[in-house]
Amino acid sequence: MDYTEKDLPVHLKETEFVTMADGTKVRYEENGGARDLMVGDEWTPRATLFPGNDCTFDCGGASYRAIGQDEGMMIEKA
């Protein structure tokens, strides 16, 4: 499913993404129980989160928070 920034906060499952206001896509990939936060066309994860861990990241001049969960990743405005 494709979400937009207007839908935040969203609970992403693998293969889903959220498109921010500037057009940048944010998604995650499973990595041995962790979730790799991928922003835009980056090949390297912005962060690797296990369930219960979180991080903030900047994208298009705004700040967001990613939270690793057992069944995916939550993305919300910081």
Contacts in CASP RR format, 6 or more apart in sequence:
PFRMAT RR
TARGET T0000
AUTHOR 0000-0000-0000
METHOD contacts of the structure
MODEL  1
MDYTEKDLPVHLKETEFVTMADGTKVRYEENGGARDLMVGDEWTPRATLF
PGNDCTFDCGGASYRAIGQDEGMMIEKA
1 16 0 8 1.000
2 16 0 8 1.000
2 17 0 8 1.000
2 18 0 8 1.000
2 19 0 8 1.000
3 10 0 8 1.000
3 12 0 8 1.000
3 16 0 8 1.000
3 17 0 8 1.000
3 18 0 8 1.000
3 19 0 8 1.000
4 18 0 8 1.000
4 19 0 8 1.000
5 18 0 8 1.000
5 19 0 8 1.000
5 20 0 8 1.000
5 21 0 8 1.000
7 18 0 8 1.000
8 18 0 8 1.000
8 64 0 8 1.000
8 75 0 8 1.000
8 76 0 8 1.000
8 77 0 8 1.000
9 74 0 8 1.000
9 75 0 8 1.000
9 76 0 8 1.000
9 77 0 8 1.000
10 18 0 8 1.000
10 74 0 8 1.000
10 75 0 8 1.000
10 76 0 8 1.000
11 69 0 8 1.000
11 71 0 8 1.000
11 72 0 8 1.000
11 73 0 8 1.000
11 74 0 8 1.000
12 18 0 8 1.000
12 27 0 8 1.000
12 28 0 8 1.000
12 72 0 8 1.000
12 73 0 8 1.000
12 74 0 8 1.000
12 75 0 8 1.000
13 71 0 8 1.000
13 72 0 8 1.000
14 28 0 8 1.000
14 29 0 8 1.000
14 30 0 8 1.000
14 72 0 8 1.000
15 27 0 8 1.000
16 27 0 8 1.000
17 25 0 8 1.000
17 26 0 8 1.000
17 27 0 8 1.000
18 25 0 8 1.000
18 26 0 8 1.000
18 27 0 8 1.000
18 75 0 8 1.000
19 25 0 8 1.000
19 26 0 8 1.000
20 26 0 8 1.000
20 59 0 8 1.000
20 60 0 8 1.000
20 62 0 8 1.000
20 64 0 8 1.000
21 60 0 8 1.000
21 62 0 8 1.000
22 59 0 8 1.000
22 60 0 8 1.000
22 61 0 8 1.000
24 39 0 8 1.000
24 40 0 8 1.000
24 59 0 8 1.000
24 60 0 8 1.000
25 39 0 8 1.000
25 40 0 8 1.000
26 37 0 8 1.000
26 38 0 8 1.000
26 39 0 8 1.000
26 40 0 8 1.000
26 59 0 8 1.000
26 64 0 8 1.000
26 66 0 8 1.000
26 75 0 8 1.000
27 38 0 8 1.000
28 35 0 8 1.000
28 36 0 8 1.000
28 37 0 8 1.000
28 38 0 8 1.000
28 66 0 8 1.000
28 72 0 8 1.000
28 73 0 8 1.000
29 35 0 8 1.000
29 36 0 8 1.000
29 38 0 8 1.000
29 45 0 8 1.000
30 36 0 8 1.000
31 45 0 8 1.000
31 48 0 8 1.000
33 50 0 8 1.000
34 48 0 8 1.000
34 49 0 8 1.000
34 50 0 8 1.000
35 48 0 8 1.000
35 49 0 8 1.000
35 50 0 8 1.000
35 68 0 8 1.000
35 72 0 8 1.000
35 73 0 8 1.000
36 45 0 8 1.000
36 47 0 8 1.000
36 48 0 8 1.000
37 45 0 8 1.000
37 46 0 8 1.000
37 47 0 8 1.000
37 48 0 8 1.000
37 49 0 8 1.000
37 55 0 8 1.000
37 57 0 8 1.000
37 66 0 8 1.000
37 73 0 8 1.000
38 45 0 8 1.000
38 46 0 8 1.000
39 46 0 8 1.000
39 57 0 8 1.000
39 59 0 8 1.000
46 55 0 8 1.000
46 57 0 8 1.000
47 55 0 8 1.000
47 57 0 8 1.000
47 66 0 8 1.000
49 55 0 8 1.000
49 66 0 8 1.000
49 67 0 8 1.000
49 68 0 8 1.000
49 73 0 8 1.000
50 68 0 8 1.000
51 68 0 8 1.000
51 69 0 8 1.000
51 70 0 8 1.000
52 67 0 8 1.000
52 68 0 8 1.000
52 69 0 8 1.000
53 67 0 8 1.000
53 68 0 8 1.000
54 65 0 8 1.000
54 66 0 8 1.000
54 67 0 8 1.000
54 68 0 8 1.000
55 65 0 8 1.000
55 66 0 8 1.000
56 63 0 8 1.000
56 64 0 8 1.000
56 65 0 8 1.000
56 66 0 8 1.000
56 78 0 8 1.000
57 63 0 8 1.000
57 64 0 8 1.000
57 65 0 8 1.000
57 66 0 8 1.000
58 64 0 8 1.000
62 77 0 8 1.000
63 77 0 8 1.000
63 78 0 8 1.000
64 75 0 8 1.000
64 76 0 8 1.000
64 77 0 8 1.000
64 78 0 8 1.000
65 74 0 8 1.000
65 75 0 8 1.000
65 76 0 8 1.000
65 77 0 8 1.000
65 78 0 8 1.000
66 73 0 8 1.000
66 74 0 8 1.000
66 75 0 8 1.000
67 73 0 8 1.000
67 74 0 8 1.000
67 75 0 8 1.000
67 76 0 8 1.000
68 74 0 8 1.000
END
